[in-house]
């Protein structure tokens, strides 16, 4: 059985609240789970203690049993010091989009024309 430690969504529309659960990877996101390990409330401030709450002992137990955390849960575990931080590489994150590049090129062309006109006068 492939185990996952993942988020199960709760709460109402536009007011999300997540449970951190250990479940079989074949079950639906909000469906059947084996054990509830904690909660995550994204509406709270990032420095709030209640934003992420989890039972670290049970999380460690499931990790020892071979459960794989999802990306978001692994970030929570890294910040809690349960697992080691892994290097992430997203080289295109800071690269502007297609339209932003076009706007920058137009702006540079206008600036060059203005500088050229100023130099000839």
TALINDA-V273123 format. One record per residue. N is the residue number from 0. SS is DSSP state (~ for helix, > for strand, _ for the rest). Layout:
# TALINDA-V273123
[[N | SS] [N | SS]]
This chain:
# TALINDA-V273123
[[0 | _] [1 | _] [2 | >] [3 | >] [4 | >] [5 | >] [6 | >] [7 | >] [8 | >] [9 | >] [10 | >] [11 | >] [12 | _] [13 | _] [14 | >] [15 | >] [16 | >] [17 | >] [18 | >] [19 | >] [20 | >] [21 | >] [22 | >] [23 | >] [24 | _] [25 | _] [26 | _] [27 | _] [28 | _] [29 | _] [30 | _] [31 | _] [32 | _] [33 | _] [34 | >] [35 | >] [36 | >] [37 | >] [38 | >] [39 | >] [40 | _] [41 | _] [42 | _] [43 | _] [44 | _] [45 | _] [46 | _] [47 | _] [48 | _] [49 | _] [50 | _] [51 | >] [52 | >] [53 | >] [54 | _] [55 | ~] [56 | ~] [57 | ~] [58 | ~] [59 | ~] [60 | ~] [61 | ~] [62 | ~] [63 | ~] [64 | _] [65 | _] [66 | _] [67 | >] [68 | >] [69 | _] [70 | ~] [71 | ~] [72 | ~] [73 | ~] [74 | ~] [75 | ~] [76 | ~] [77 | ~] [78 | ~] [79 | ~] [80 | _] [81 | _] [82 | _] [83 | _] [84 | _] [85 | _] [86 | _] [87 | _] [88 | _] [89 | _] [90 | _] [91 | _] [92 | _] [93 | _] [94 | _] [95 | _] [96 | _] [97 | ~] [98 | ~] [99 | ~] [100 | ~] [101 | ~] [102 | ~] [103 | ~] [104 | ~] [105 | ~] [106 | ~] [107 | ~] [108 | ~] [109 | ~] [110 | ~] [111 | ~] [112 | ~] [113 | ~] [114 | ~] [115 | ~] [116 | ~] [117 | ~] [118 | ~] [119 | ~] [120 | _]]
